[in-house]
Amino acid sequence: MKLNHFFDNKWFYRLLSLVFAVLLFSYVNSLGLNSSSSNNNSDSMLSERSTTLKMPLSLNINSDKYFVTGYPEKVNIKISGASSMVTATTNTRNFSVYADLSKLKPGTHRVKLQEAGLSRNLSYKISPATVKVKISLRKTASFPVQVVYNTNQLANGYQVGDSSTSPQIVSVTGAKSDINKIDRVEASLAIPQGTDETLVRQVMLQAVDNSGKILNVVISPETVRVRLPIYSSTSTKKVPLNFVASGGSSEQNYNFSSKTKEVTLEGTKKALDKLSQLTVSVPVTGISSETTKTIKVTAPTNGVSSVNPNQVTVTITPSSVSNGKATSNADSSSSTEAQSDSATAGSDTSSSLTTSTSTSNSNSSSDRSVTSETSSKED
């Protein structure tokens, strides 16, 4: 009875109507939102946009036979269409722009640029639309690399040596007419102000004709490693000669004399500053009497480039070594007689002569290498 009374209450139906109204409103509203979202997505897919891309220009031609000049390396292409397709094409760039030269002969031509691989749902515009090209017969040749530089930037007192490159020979490819014009392939080396040490640089190459004009060719490799020695400028210096015996008998001392007392050395200032005399080795093997020889004089050390004169005439006078005394072979008998006469002359005179002779012979034996002409005469 109570339950029937509840259903007969008008407020029950009012509450039930409200619940159904809220549920219906929620259902209709959700349908509207889904429809709006779908429309937005559809609009997004159908909207259009444009973008401009810079693409490399490729050539359709027999590159083993022909060489082409005059065309730009890259061109612009403006693509338009559905936003999603434009975005995808921009990201992938899975198309190309080319000039078809396959049916053209050597000469100058204007050709229209084309694309390959672009979606047919996209529109495009290439800029420039056409290019002017020059087709020539292809030629490849090898050339040595020449280093070019200006020595005005060197520090005072310095000069350059012989430059070197690695590699020394390069390959040059281009139009046959241009290859035939090549006078040299240059590596232009810039020398900084005040340079006073050897330079090692990686330098770009260029091919030029006999008037210095740069030619439009392809050089392989494009750069070379250049080494330019830089050192102190050379100067000259006069130094005395010091003769030294080479070989010979231990029973002999050797005296040397020469009309050439000094020589002139040429080399770097640093090397010449270290030299106060020039030692010359004189071969004396087998010499037992006065002998004259011509001896070659060589540069003594790095940094000395020349010696003038480069040979000298030397007179070699051997002397015997006996009981600590040295006498020349020519004067041995007279020296013996002199000592005998001195012994009979008196003890004071003998003592004086013995001391003098001993001193002279001591000086001679202490340095077998060199004695002056004056010393020989005094003995």
Secondary structure, 3 states (H helix, E strand, C coil): CHHHHHHCCHHHHHHHHHHHHHHHHHHHHHHHHHHHHHHHHHHHHHCEEEEEEEEEEEEECCCCCEEEECCCCEEEEEEEEEHHHHHHHHHHCCCEEEEECCCCCCEEEEEEEEEECCCCCCEEEEECCEEEEEEEEEEEEEEEEEEECCHHHECCCEEECCCEEECCEEEEEEEHHHHHHCCEEEEECCCCCCECCCEEEEEEEEEECCCCCECCCEEECCEEEEEECEEECEEEEEEEEEEEEECCCCCEEEEEECCCCEEEEEEEHHHHHCCCCEEEEEECCCCCCCEEEEEECCCCCCCEEEEECCEEEEEEEEEEEECCEEEEHHHHHHHHHHHHHHHHHCHHHHHHHHHHHHHHHHHHHHCCCCCCHHHHHHC
